[in-house]
Amino acid sequence: MTPEAPRHNPAARQRQVGLVIVATCTSASLAIMVLLPLVSGLVNLLRDILGVLILPFSFMFGLGGADGQSPALLRLLSDMGVQTQAHPLRLGGAAILELLAVFLFVIAERLGGRTGYMATCAASAGAIGLSGLPLAMPLLPAIVTEGVFLLCPPSPDPD
């Protein structure tokens, strides 16, 4: 009498791996979208503070040249605050669409069928469109996973 080993369901494993990939990529993208305005604002504030602190020394030591500003200092200060901030409403809309995509992915896994996966892909594509491709790079593995599930959905559980 040997106890039977539990049967492994490859479809259940496929759904678990898909959910981990989608959840991880979406949470990374959401963290970047939420933290980007904060970091960009801090860099802009630091650039302004350094500009004020450097100004007296540029006049004292003749770094300013004829017009009072050194081209090297201007280039340094302008490179610090590269505009990476998108419109807050666009970022908010992209974050909502990302959360909707994860919710739809979980629902599609439970109910099965291609319609849920199609809506998931559409929501992720909308989030990528709103946030822009540089910010949405962490979402690319998630939308590829959603596309794989759309084209080849896992079979339902045999219960």
Beta strands, then each sheet from edge to edge (+ up, - down):
end
